[in-house]
Amino acid sequence: MPRRGFTLIELLIVIVIIALLIGLLLPTLGKARESGRQTLCMSNVRQIMLGIHGYADDYKVIPGTYWQGPINLDWAGRMNAAYNSNPALYPHPFHTSVLRDYLQTADKVMECPSARREANRFFDYTMVIKLAGARIDLEWKVSYPERPEQANSTRKLFPAIPLLIEEHDEFWNRTHDDGSFAGVDQWSTRHGARKAGSAAGGRGGGGHIGYLNGSVGLFKPPVGPNDRANEPQDLTAQHLRMVKAPGTSYPIFESSAAEFGWANRSRN
């Protein structure tokens, strides 16, 4: 009995079916990969917070930010005098950080795998600038506006004091690689948005926060319709205010060299 082979039409049908299956599976695989990257990104933030708490256990307060660089207390190392005196000596600025002894992987732990160093070659996480020298047991609250574009917007409270921020690559971690969350810096929205991952994000997406009490979580900030544009609807560091007592609040988006430990005082 003669053997019957496949006809050209049958082969084409099989190819079309395979192509359709691949088209259906690729987005699912992409989401699974991004989910894994997001988990690792959160793990990075958690490791850094453990290092910060380890330091605070020994020295009673956390290290500094931008302004404490001249005395080598910049947590990220980027502004430390030791690093800037001879950057070629160090594979990464964090090697000059006082947190270096509390973390095993100085380089990779500073990089969110979803970002792929899109913003800069050093780090994707930054510290709220005015919390330099804070104690980890502070009970203050920090608020932000639900509608940043409205001056009288209702304000919401974070679950704890935000300290370590997964910063937006474009605004402004790309141009200001100083390790501090200040001015009009914004949160990353690369996790959970329709187009998540490196150089992507937007409404519905978020970035991780390491809170002063050691907890970590994904935060989805209010943003405008275009993730690659600086818009009035975008939440920035400038919108954050620390509530130390009922009816009083203070901005925490700026600081000075003399304000190390500012957050520990009951009044501004």
Secondary structure, DSSP 8 states (H G I E B T S, - for coil): -------HHHHHHHHHHHHHHHHHHHHHHHHHHHHHHHHHHHHHHHHHHHHHHHHHHHHSS--B-GGGGGGT-BTTSTT-HHHHH-GGG-SSGGGGSTTGGG-S-TTGGGS-TTTTTSS-SS-SEEEEGGGTT--TT---EEEEESSTT-TT--EEE-SS-EEEEEB-IIIIITT--SSEE-TT-BB---BSSTT-STT---TT-BEEEEETTS-EEEE-----S-TTS--TTS-BGGG-EEEEETTEEEE-S---GGGTTGGGSS--
